[in-house]
């Protein structure tokens, strides 16, 4: 599942798959999702606030969710992925 999430993100933000994979985290609280992608490193290149980047990325990814992802949301500069349980 992580590999699929990495591919989805890499396609949207146009950065290397390995770089995306190194950034994927497991959130500290279950209610924040199953995986999270921090957008802080993208802020300098995109010249945008990480919160705005996360909101935009979550909106794009929400349109293409695989069946095993129930939701993609943004919170404080992170894109959070929720799996179907």
Phi and psi restraints in degrees (range 20) as a CNS / XPLOR table:
assign (resid 1 and name C) (resid 2 and name N)
       (resid 2 and name CA) (resid 2 and name C) 1.0 -59.1 20.0 2
assign (resid 2 and name N) (resid 2 and name CA)
       (resid 2 and name C) (resid 3 and name N) 1.0 -41.4 20.0 2
assign (resid 2 and name C) (resid 3 and name N)
       (resid 3 and name CA) (resid 3 and name C) 1.0 -59.6 20.0 2
assign (resid 3 and name N) (resid 3 and name CA)
       (resid 3 and name C) (resid 4 and name N) 1.0 -41.9 20.0 2
assign (resid 3 and name C) (resid 4 and name N)
       (resid 4 and name CA) (resid 4 and name C) 1.0 -65.4 20.0 2
assign (resid 4 and name N) (resid 4 and name CA)
       (resid 4 and name C) (resid 5 and name N) 1.0 -39.4 20.0 2
assign (resid 4 and name C) (resid 5 and name N)
       (resid 5 and name CA) (resid 5 and name C) 1.0 -65.1 20.0 2
assign (resid 5 and name N) (resid 5 and name CA)
       (resid 5 and name C) (resid 6 and name N) 1.0 -43.7 20.0 2
assign (resid 5 and name C) (resid 6 and name N)
       (resid 6 and name CA) (resid 6 and name C) 1.0 -57.9 20.0 2
assign (resid 6 and name N) (resid 6 and name CA)
       (resid 6 and name C) (resid 7 and name N) 1.0 -44.8 20.0 2
assign (resid 6 and name C) (resid 7 and name N)
       (resid 7 and name CA) (resid 7 and name C) 1.0 -63.4 20.0 2
assign (resid 7 and name N) (resid 7 and name CA)
       (resid 7 and name C) (resid 8 and name N) 1.0 -41.7 20.0 2
assign (resid 7 and name C) (resid 8 and name N)
       (resid 8 and name CA) (resid 8 and name C) 1.0 -60.9 20.0 2
assign (resid 8 and name N) (resid 8 and name CA)
       (resid 8 and name C) (resid 9 and name N) 1.0 -45.8 20.0 2
assign (resid 8 and name C) (resid 9 and name N)
       (resid 9 and name CA) (resid 9 and name C) 1.0 -68.0 20.0 2
assign (resid 9 and name N) (resid 9 and name CA)
       (resid 9 and name C) (resid 10 and name N) 1.0 -47.0 20.0 2
assign (resid 9 and name C) (resid 10 and name N)
       (resid 10 and name CA) (resid 10 and name C) 1.0 -58.1 20.0 2
assign (resid 10 and name N) (resid 10 and name CA)
       (resid 10 and name C) (resid 11 and name N) 1.0 -38.8 20.0 2
assign (resid 10 and name C) (resid 11 and name N)
       (resid 11 and name CA) (resid 11 and name C) 1.0 -64.1 20.0 2
assign (resid 11 and name N) (resid 11 and name CA)
       (resid 11 and name C) (resid 12 and name N) 1.0 -39.7 20.0 2
assign (resid 11 and name C) (resid 12 and name N)
       (resid 12 and name CA) (resid 12 and name C) 1.0 -77.7 20.0 2
assign (resid 12 and name N) (resid 12 and name CA)
       (resid 12 and name C) (resid 13 and name N) 1.0 -38.1 20.0 2
assign (resid 12 and name C) (resid 13 and name N)
       (resid 13 and name CA) (resid 13 and name C) 1.0 -98.8 20.0 2
assign (resid 13 and name N) (resid 13 and name CA)
       (resid 13 and name C) (resid 14 and name N) 1.0 -4.4 20.0 2
assign (resid 13 and name C) (resid 14 and name N)
       (resid 14 and name CA) (resid 14 and name C) 1.0 58.9 20.0 2
assign (resid 14 and name N) (resid 14 and name CA)
       (resid 14 and name C) (resid 15 and name N) 1.0 45.5 20.0 2
assign (resid 14 and name C) (resid 15 and name N)
       (resid 15 and name CA) (resid 15 and name C) 1.0 -123.9 20.0 2
assign (resid 15 and name N) (resid 15 and name CA)
       (resid 15 and name C) (resid 16 and name N) 1.0 164.4 20.0 2
assign (resid 15 and name C) (resid 16 and name N)
       (resid 16 and name CA) (resid 16 and name C) 1.0 -61.1 20.0 2
assign (resid 16 and name N) (resid 16 and name CA)
       (resid 16 and name C) (resid 17 and name N) 1.0 142.2 20.0 2
assign (resid 16 and name C) (resid 17 and name N)
       (resid 17 and name CA) (resid 17 and name C) 1.0 -57.6 20.0 2
assign (resid 17 and name N) (resid 17 and name CA)
       (resid 17 and name C) (resid 18 and name N) 1.0 -42.7 20.0 2
assign (resid 17 and name C) (resid 18 and name N)
       (resid 18 and name CA) (resid 18 and name C) 1.0 -61.7 20.0 2
assign (resid 18 and name N) (resid 18 and name CA)
       (resid 18 and name C) (resid 19 and name N) 1.0 -37.9 20.0 2
assign (resid 18 and name C) (resid 19 and name N)
       (resid 19 and name CA) (resid 19 and name C) 1.0 -67.1 20.0 2
assign (resid 19 and name N) (resid 19 and name CA)
       (resid 19 and name C) (resid 20 and name N) 1.0 -41.1 20.0 2
assign (resid 19 and name C) (resid 20 and name N)
       (resid 20 and name CA) (resid 20 and name C) 1.0 -64.8 20.0 2
assign (resid 20 and name N) (resid 20 and name CA)
       (resid 20 and name C) (resid 21 and name N) 1.0 -45.5 20.0 2
assign (resid 20 and name C) (resid 21 and name N)
       (resid 21 and name CA) (resid 21 and name C) 1.0 -58.9 20.0 2
assign (resid 21 and name N) (resid 21 and name CA)
       (resid 21 and name C) (resid 22 and name N) 1.0 -36.0 20.0 2
assign (resid 21 and name C) (resid 22 and name N)
       (resid 22 and name CA) (resid 22 and name C) 1.0 -70.2 20.0 2
assign (resid 22 and name N) (resid 22 and name CA)
       (resid 22 and name C) (resid 23 and name N) 1.0 -20.2 20.0 2
assign (resid 22 and name C) (resid 23 and name N)
       (resid 23 and name CA) (resid 23 and name C) 1.0 -93.4 20.0 2
assign (resid 23 and name N) (resid 23 and name CA)
       (resid 23 and name C) (resid 24 and name N) 1.0 -21.0 20.0 2
assign (resid 23 and name C) (resid 24 and name N)
       (resid 24 and name CA) (resid 24 and name C) 1.0 -60.2 20.0 2
assign (resid 24 and name N) (resid 24 and name CA)
       (resid 24 and name C) (resid 25 and name N) 1.0 133.8 20.0 2
assign (resid 24 and name C) (resid 25 and name N)
       (resid 25 and name CA) (resid 25 and name C) 1.0 -127.0 20.0 2
assign (resid 25 and name N) (resid 25 and name CA)
       (resid 25 and name C) (resid 26 and name N) 1.0 160.8 20.0 2
assign (resid 25 and name C) (resid 26 and name N)
       (resid 26 and name CA) (resid 26 and name C) 1.0 -97.8 20.0 2
assign (resid 26 and name N) (resid 26 and name CA)
       (resid 26 and name C) (resid 27 and name N) 1.0 119.7 20.0 2
assign (resid 26 and name C) (resid 27 and name N)
       (resid 27 and name CA) (resid 27 and name C) 1.0 -60.3 20.0 2
assign (resid 27 and name N) (resid 27 and name CA)
       (resid 27 and name C) (resid 28 and name N) 1.0 151.8 20.0 2
assign (resid 27 and name C) (resid 28 and name N)
       (resid 28 and name CA) (resid 28 and name C) 1.0 -69.9 20.0 2
assign (resid 28 and name N) (resid 28 and name CA)
       (resid 28 and name C) (resid 29 and name N) 1.0 -21.1 20.0 2
assign (resid 28 and name C) (resid 29 and name N)
       (resid 29 and name CA) (resid 29 and name C) 1.0 -124.1 20.0 2
assign (resid 29 and name N) (resid 29 and name CA)
       (resid 29 and name C) (resid 30 and name N) 1.0 138.2 20.0 2
assign (resid 29 and name C) (resid 30 and name N)
       (resid 30 and name CA) (resid 30 and name C) 1.0 -59.7 20.0 2
assign (resid 30 and name N) (resid 30 and name CA)
       (resid 30 and name C) (resid 31 and name N) 1.0 -33.5 20.0 2
assign (resid 30 and name C) (resid 31 and name N)
       (resid 31 and name CA) (resid 31 and name C) 1.0 -70.3 20.0 2
assign (resid 31 and name N) (resid 31 and name CA)
       (resid 31 and name C) (resid 32 and name N) 1.0 -9.2 20.0 2
assign (resid 31 and name C) (resid 32 and name N)
       (resid 32 and name CA) (resid 32 and name C) 1.0 -89.8 20.0 2
assign (resid 32 and name N) (resid 32 and name CA)
       (resid 32 and name C) (resid 33 and name N) 1.0 -3.4 20.0 2
assign (resid 32 and name C) (resid 33 and name N)
       (resid 33 and name CA) (resid 33 and name C) 1.0 119.5 20.0 2
assign (resid 33 and name N) (resid 33 and name CA)
       (resid 33 and name C) (resid 34 and name N) 1.0 -179.8 20.0 2
assign (resid 33 and name C) (resid 34 and name N)
       (resid 34 and name CA) (resid 34 and name C) 1.0 -93.3 20.0 2
assign (resid 34 and name N) (resid 34 and name CA)
       (resid 34 and name C) (resid 35 and name N) 1.0 -33.8 20.0 2
assign (resid 34 and name C) (resid 35 and name N)
       (resid 35 and name CA) (resid 35 and name C) 1.0 -138.3 20.0 2
assign (resid 35 and name N) (resid 35 and name CA)
       (resid 35 and name C) (resid 36 and name N) 1.0 155.7 20.0 2
assign (resid 35 and name C) (resid 36 and name N)
       (resid 36 and name CA) (resid 36 and name C) 1.0 -138.3 20.0 2
assign (resid 36 and name N) (resid 36 and name CA)
       (resid 36 and name C) (resid 37 and name N) 1.0 146.9 20.0 2
assign (resid 36 and name C) (resid 37 and name N)
       (resid 37 and name CA) (resid 37 and name C) 1.0 -121.2 20.0 2
assign (resid 37 and name N) (resid 37 and name CA)
       (resid 37 and name C) (resid 38 and name N) 1.0 114.9 20.0 2
assign (resid 37 and name C) (resid 38 and name N)
       (resid 38 and name CA) (resid 38 and name C) 1.0 -77.8 20.0 2
assign (resid 38 and name N) (resid 38 and name CA)
       (resid 38 and name C) (resid 39 and name N) 1.0 136.3 20.0 2
assign (resid 38 and name C) (resid 39 and name N)
       (resid 39 and name CA) (resid 39 and name C) 1.0 -102.4 20.0 2
assign (resid 39 and name N) (resid 39 and name CA)
       (resid 39 and name C) (resid 40 and name N) 1.0 9.4 20.0 2
assign (resid 39 and name C) (resid 40 and name N)
       (resid 40 and name CA) (resid 40 and name C) 1.0 -65.5 20.0 2
assign (resid 40 and name N) (resid 40 and name CA)
       (resid 40 and name C) (resid 41 and name N) 1.0 -36.9 20.0 2
assign (resid 40 and name C) (resid 41 and name N)
       (resid 41 and name CA) (resid 41 and name C) 1.0 -69.3 20.0 2
assign (resid 41 and name N) (resid 41 and name CA)
       (resid 41 and name C) (resid 42 and name N) 1.0 -20.5 20.0 2
assign (resid 41 and name C) (resid 42 and name N)
       (resid 42 and name CA) (resid 42 and name C) 1.0 -83.3 20.0 2
assign (resid 42 and name N) (resid 42 and name CA)
       (resid 42 and name C) (resid 43 and name N) 1.0 -17.9 20.0 2
assign (resid 42 and name C) (resid 43 and name N)
       (resid 43 and name CA) (resid 43 and name C) 1.0 -58.7 20.0 2
assign (resid 43 and name N) (resid 43 and name CA)
       (resid 43 and name C) (resid 44 and name N) 1.0 -43.0 20.0 2
assign (resid 43 and name C) (resid 44 and name N)
       (resid 44 and name CA) (resid 44 and name C) 1.0 -65.6 20.0 2
assign (resid 44 and name N) (resid 44 and name CA)
       (resid 44 and name C) (resid 45 and name N) 1.0 -47.4 20.0 2
assign (resid 44 and name C) (resid 45 and name N)
       (resid 45 and name CA) (resid 45 and name C) 1.0 -67.7 20.0 2
assign (resid 45 and name N) (resid 45 and name CA)
       (resid 45 and name C) (resid 46 and name N) 1.0 -40.4 20.0 2
assign (resid 45 and name C) (resid 46 and name N)
       (resid 46 and name CA) (resid 46 and name C) 1.0 -86.5 20.0 2
assign (resid 46 and name N) (resid 46 and name CA)
       (resid 46 and name C) (resid 47 and name N) 1.0 -10.2 20.0 2
assign (resid 46 and name C) (resid 47 and name N)
       (resid 47 and name CA) (resid 47 and name C) 1.0 54.5 20.0 2
assign (resid 47 and name N) (resid 47 and name CA)
       (resid 47 and name C) (resid 48 and name N) 1.0 45.5 20.0 2
assign (resid 47 and name C) (resid 48 and name N)
       (resid 48 and name CA) (resid 48 and name C) 1.0 -137.3 20.0 2
assign (resid 48 and name N) (resid 48 and name CA)
       (resid 48 and name C) (resid 49 and name N) 1.0 159.2 20.0 2
assign (resid 48 and name C) (resid 49 and name N)
       (resid 49 and name CA) (resid 49 and name C) 1.0 -66.3 20.0 2
assign (resid 49 and name N) (resid 49 and name CA)
       (resid 49 and name C) (resid 50 and name N) 1.0 136.9 20.0 2
assign (resid 49 and name C) (resid 50 and name N)
       (resid 50 and name CA) (resid 50 and name C) 1.0 -57.3 20.0 2
assign (resid 50 and name N) (resid 50 and name CA)
       (resid 50 and name C) (resid 51 and name N) 1.0 -31.6 20.0 2
assign (resid 50 and name C) (resid 51 and name N)
       (resid 51 and name CA) (resid 51 and name C) 1.0 -65.4 20.0 2
assign (resid 51 and name N) (resid 51 and name CA)
       (resid 51 and name C) (resid 52 and name N) 1.0 -42.2 20.0 2
assign (resid 51 and name C) (resid 52 and name N)
       (resid 52 and name CA) (resid 52 and name C) 1.0 -67.3 20.0 2
assign (resid 52 and name N) (resid 52 and name CA)
       (resid 52 and name C) (resid 53 and name N) 1.0 -41.4 20.0 2
assign (resid 52 and name C) (resid 53 and name N)
       (resid 53 and name CA) (resid 53 and name C) 1.0 -60.5 20.0 2
assign (resid 53 and name N) (resid 53 and name CA)
       (resid 53 and name C) (resid 54 and name N) 1.0 -46.5 20.0 2
assign (resid 53 and name C) (resid 54 and name N)
       (resid 54 and name CA) (resid 54 and name C) 1.0 -62.2 20.0 2
assign (resid 54 and name N) (resid 54 and name CA)
       (resid 54 and name C) (resid 55 and name N) 1.0 -42.3 20.0 2
assign (resid 54 and name C) (resid 55 and name N)
       (resid 55 and name CA) (resid 55 and name C) 1.0 -62.4 20.0 2
assign (resid 55 and name N) (resid 55 and name CA)
       (resid 55 and name C) (resid 56 and name N) 1.0 -45.8 20.0 2
assign (resid 55 and name C) (resid 56 and name N)
       (resid 56 and name CA) (resid 56 and name C) 1.0 -64.8 20.0 2
assign (resid 56 and name N) (resid 56 and name CA)
       (resid 56 and name C) (resid 57 and name N) 1.0 -43.4 20.0 2
assign (resid 56 and name C) (resid 57 and name N)
       (resid 57 and name CA) (resid 57 and name C) 1.0 -66.1 20.0 2
assign (resid 57 and name N) (resid 57 and name CA)
       (resid 57 and name C) (resid 58 and name N) 1.0 -42.7 20.0 2
assign (resid 57 and name C) (resid 58 and name N)
       (resid 58 and name CA) (resid 58 and name C) 1.0 -61.1 20.0 2
assign (resid 58 and name N) (resid 58 and name CA)
       (resid 58 and name C) (resid 59 and name N) 1.0 -41.6 20.0 2
assign (resid 58 and name C) (resid 59 and name N)
       (resid 59 and name CA) (resid 59 and name C) 1.0 -62.0 20.0 2
assign (resid 59 and name N) (resid 59 and name CA)
       (resid 59 and name C) (resid 60 and name N) 1.0 -43.4 20.0 2
assign (resid 59 and name C) (resid 60 and name N)
       (resid 60 and name CA) (resid 60 and name C) 1.0 -65.5 20.0 2
assign (resid 60 and name N) (resid 60 and name CA)
       (resid 60 and name C) (resid 61 and name N) 1.0 -44.7 20.0 2
assign (resid 60 and name C) (resid 61 and name N)
       (resid 61 and name CA) (resid 61 and name C) 1.0 -69.1 20.0 2
assign (resid 61 and name N) (resid 61 and name CA)
       (resid 61 and name C) (resid 62 and name N) 1.0 -31.7 20.0 2
assign (resid 61 and name C) (resid 62 and name N)
       (resid 62 and name CA) (resid 62 and name C) 1.0 -59.6 20.0 2
assign (resid 62 and name N) (resid 62 and name CA)
       (resid 62 and name C) (resid 63 and name N) 1.0 -28.2 20.0 2
assign (resid 62 and name C) (resid 63 and name N)
       (resid 63 and name CA) (resid 63 and name C) 1.0 -74.7 20.0 2
assign (resid 63 and name N) (resid 63 and name CA)
       (resid 63 and name C) (resid 64 and name N) 1.0 -15.1 20.0 2
assign (resid 63 and name C) (resid 64 and name N)
       (resid 64 and name CA) (resid 64 and name C) 1.0 -128.6 20.0 2
assign (resid 64 and name N) (resid 64 and name CA)
       (resid 64 and name C) (resid 65 and name N) 1.0 36.1 20.0 2
assign (resid 64 and name C) (resid 65 and name N)
       (resid 65 and name CA) (resid 65 and name C) 1.0 -70.8 20.0 2
assign (resid 65 and name N) (resid 65 and name CA)
       (resid 65 and name C) (resid 66 and name N) 1.0 132.7 20.0 2
assign (resid 65 and name C) (resid 66 and name N)
       (resid 66 and name CA) (resid 66 and name C) 1.0 -70.4 20.0 2
assign (resid 66 and name N) (resid 66 and name CA)
       (resid 66 and name C) (resid 67 and name N) 1.0 163.8 20.0 2
assign (resid 66 and name C) (resid 67 and name N)
       (resid 67 and name CA) (resid 67 and name C) 1.0 -60.7 20.0 2
assign (resid 67 and name N) (resid 67 and name CA)
       (resid 67 and name C) (resid 68 and name N) 1.0 -28.2 20.0 2
assign (resid 67 and name C) (resid 68 and name N)
       (resid 68 and name CA) (resid 68 and name C) 1.0 -85.2 20.0 2
assign (resid 68 and name N) (resid 68 and name CA)
       (resid 68 and name C) (resid 69 and name N) 1.0 -2.4 20.0 2
assign (resid 68 and name C) (resid 69 and name N)
       (resid 69 and name CA) (resid 69 and name C) 1.0 -106.3 20.0 2
assign (resid 69 and name N) (resid 69 and name CA)
       (resid 69 and name C) (resid 70 and name N) 1.0 119.4 20.0 2
assign (resid 69 and name C) (resid 70 and name N)
       (resid 70 and name CA) (resid 70 and name C) 1.0 -82.8 20.0 2
assign (resid 70 and name N) (resid 70 and name CA)
       (resid 70 and name C) (resid 71 and name N) 1.0 -28.6 20.0 2
assign (resid 70 and name C) (resid 71 and name N)
       (resid 71 and name CA) (resid 71 and name C) 1.0 -164.0 20.0 2
assign (resid 71 and name N) (resid 71 and name CA)
       (resid 71 and name C) (resid 72 and name N) 1.0 154.6 20.0 2
assign (resid 71 and name C) (resid 72 and name N)
       (resid 72 and name CA) (resid 72 and name C) 1.0 -128.4 20.0 2
assign (resid 72 and name N) (resid 72 and name CA)
       (resid 72 and name C) (resid 73 and name N) 1.0 129.5 20.0 2
assign (resid 72 and name C) (resid 73 and name N)
       (resid 73 and name CA) (resid 73 and name C) 1.0 -137.0 20.0 2
assign (resid 73 and name N) (resid 73 and name CA)
       (resid 73 and name C) (resid 74 and name N) 1.0 166.0 20.0 2
assign (resid 73 and name C) (resid 74 and name N)
       (resid 74 and name CA) (resid 74 and name C) 1.0 -119.7 20.0 2
assign (resid 74 and name N) (resid 74 and name CA)
       (resid 74 and name C) (resid 75 and name N) 1.0 147.2 20.0 2
assign (resid 74 and name C) (resid 75 and name N)
       (resid 75 and name CA) (resid 75 and name C) 1.0 -155.5 20.0 2
assign (resid 75 and name N) (resid 75 and name CA)
       (resid 75 and name C) (resid 76 and name N) 1.0 114.8 20.0 2
assign (resid 75 and name C) (resid 76 and name N)
       (resid 76 and name CA) (resid 76 and name C) 1.0 54.4 20.0 2
assign (resid 76 and name N) (resid 76 and name CA)
       (resid 76 and name C) (resid 77 and name N) 1.0 40.3 20.0 2
assign (resid 76 and name C) (resid 77 and name N)
       (resid 77 and name CA) (resid 77 and name C) 1.0 90.9 20.0 2
assign (resid 77 and name N) (resid 77 and name CA)
       (resid 77 and name C) (resid 78 and name N) 1.0 4.8 20.0 2
assign (resid 77 and name C) (resid 78 and name N)
       (resid 78 and name CA) (resid 78 and name C) 1.0 -115.1 20.0 2
assign (resid 78 and name N) (resid 78 and name CA)
       (resid 78 and name C) (resid 79 and name N) 1.0 146.7 20.0 2
assign (resid 78 and name C) (resid 79 and name N)
       (resid 79 and name CA) (resid 79 and name C) 1.0 -103.1 20.0 2
assign (resid 79 and name N) (resid 79 and name CA)
       (resid 79 and name C) (resid 80 and name N) 1.0 121.1 20.0 2
assign (resid 79 and name C) (resid 80 and name N)
       (resid 80 and name CA) (resid 80 and name C) 1.0 -107.2 20.0 2
assign (resid 80 and name N) (resid 80 and name CA)
       (resid 80 and name C) (resid 81 and name N) 1.0 135.2 20.0 2
assign (resid 80 and name C) (resid 81 and name N)
       (resid 81 and name CA) (resid 81 and name C) 1.0 -111.4 20.0 2
assign (resid 81 and name N) (resid 81 and name CA)
       (resid 81 and name C) (resid 82 and name N) 1.0 130.5 20.0 2
assign (resid 81 and name C) (resid 82 and name N)
       (resid 82 and name CA) (resid 82 and name C) 1.0 -115.9 20.0 2
assign (resid 82 and name N) (resid 82 and name CA)
       (resid 82 and name C) (resid 83 and name N) 1.0 126.9 20.0 2
assign (resid 82 and name C) (resid 83 and name N)
       (resid 83 and name CA) (resid 83 and name C) 1.0 -91.0 20.0 2
assign (resid 83 and name N) (resid 83 and name CA)
       (resid 83 and name C) (resid 84 and name N) 1.0 151.7 20.0 2
assign (resid 83 and name C) (resid 84 and name N)
       (resid 84 and name CA) (resid 84 and name C) 1.0 -66.7 20.0 2
assign (resid 84 and name N) (resid 84 and name CA)
       (resid 84 and name C) (resid 85 and name N) 1.0 132.7 20.0 2
